[in-house]
Amino acid sequence: MGKLLDRVARDEEIVITRHDKPVARIVPEGRSTTESLRETVTALRMLRAKAAHRTTARPISDAEIRSAISQCRK
């Protein structure tokens, strides 16, 4: 449990699952989950729009997706 709390203290959100289904979420104190979700959705929409305008067939990388999500968490 200590390692999970250390991760949350670094502003990470932890989702606990049971049989691959989310059952609990540990978030940093004082963080607005709704606000965070809105920011993440906005970033993903911007990423999707950016992908639609690409001239290459290269798919969006996991790193690009993670980067968009981490920008919302700042």
Secondary structure, 3 states (H helix, E strand, C coil): CHHHHHHHHCCCCEEEEECCEEEEEECCCCCCHHHHHHHHHHHHHHHHHHHHCCCCCCCCCHHHHHHHHHHHCC
